[in-house]
Amino acid sequence: MHVHKRYVLQQGDTLLTIARAGLSMLNPPDGKGPLPAVPSEKIEKKLAPRSKQLIADNIRWFGGDARAYRGTLPPWFFPQWGLAMMGGALEDIPFPIASVLNQGTAVTVNRPLPADKPLIAKAWLHDIEEQETKWRIHQRMTTGTADDEEMLIADIFAVVKKKGGGKGGKRRGPPVVPAHAQEIGFKKLGPKAGFEYALLGGDFNPIHWIGPYAKAAGFRSTPLHGFATLGLAMEAVIKSRLAGNPHRLAGVDVRFTKPVLLPAKLRFFVDRREDGSTGFAAGTAPGGPAYMLGTYTTRED
């Protein structure tokens, strides 16, 4: 679908955060400074209602039904305002922002976010854990109304790898889609999908839409944003397993396991786990490489 370039004018906060990150790379921290105290102070922002057309085009791009979301925001829409806030929450870490790798996220949907009311979002650095080969970073963001601030909770997990880390020890095989998984959806993504999502969601990190920049970073082509993969997978679950009712989705918990290099044919799967939970994945085929693995929970109507 065509995504209008005018939406760049509605992504000012995230663009400013990316610009600040770019400037910080001119004199990046060396990783030797002290870790900030956690949990950090909360960054709070009042959000005006997003434009109806931006919301509608987001839903359409992700394959959702606008009628099902009438008066509410999709749960995967939170990065549109959250990326800027989460970037601000990382400003005191002693590592270059470019070294922070998004590893996964858990989204808890307590109640649907209203689309036509002002919202309050809060973000903070929840924890930093030093491990043998890396630092694991945990951020949390809540979004809701003045009377109900935790309608949606997003926990974002990232890592910063230590120099020389990850060597030795038992090597694991690449993550794969479970062999018994059932396919529930399919999405064909063109070479400009990264730019389309940037216009809709605000993440204009050039690695996702400028080919030479992606290749300089070691990718064959531009990789799709992890949050775009997540949103597409959530819509596949809503459409195929929840009778098209997004308000039955109570939460997801995923990790990003392999970049989706554009253009791509992305397939979505579900499987029943031994512990009784319901898994879902994005990948190529059962038993094939997985781009994202996780679980989801539901509620009754």
Sequence and secondary structure as in RCSB ss.txt:
>XXXX:A:sequence
MHVHKRYVLQQGDTLLTIARAGLSMLNPPDGKGPLPAVPSEKIEKKLAPRSKQLIADNIRWFGGDARAYRGTLPP
WFFPQWGLAMMGGALEDIPFPIASVLNQGTAVTVNRPLPADKPLIAKAWLHDIEEQETKWRIHQRMTTGTADDEE
MLIADIFAVVKKKGGGKGGKRRGPPVVPAHAQEIGFKKLGPKAGFEYALLGGDFNPIHWIGPYAKAAGFRSTPLH
GFATLGLAMEAVIKSRLAGNPHRLAGVDVRFTKPVLLPAKLRFFVDRREDGSTGFAAGTAPGGPAYMLGTYTTRE
D
>XXXX:A:secstr
    GGGGGG HHHHHHHHHHHHHTTS   S S    SS   EEEEE    HHHHHHHHHHTT  GGGGTTB  G
GGTHHHHHHHHHHHTTTSSS GGG EEEEEEEEESS  BSSS EEEEEEEEEEEE SSEEEEEEEEEEE SS TT
SEEEEEEEEEE TTTT SS      B  TT EEEEEEEE TTHHHHHHHHH    GGGT HHHHHHTT SS B  
HHHHHHHHHHHHHHHHSTT GGGEEEEEEEE S  BSSEEEEEEEEE TTS EEEEEESSTTSBEEEEEEEEE  
 
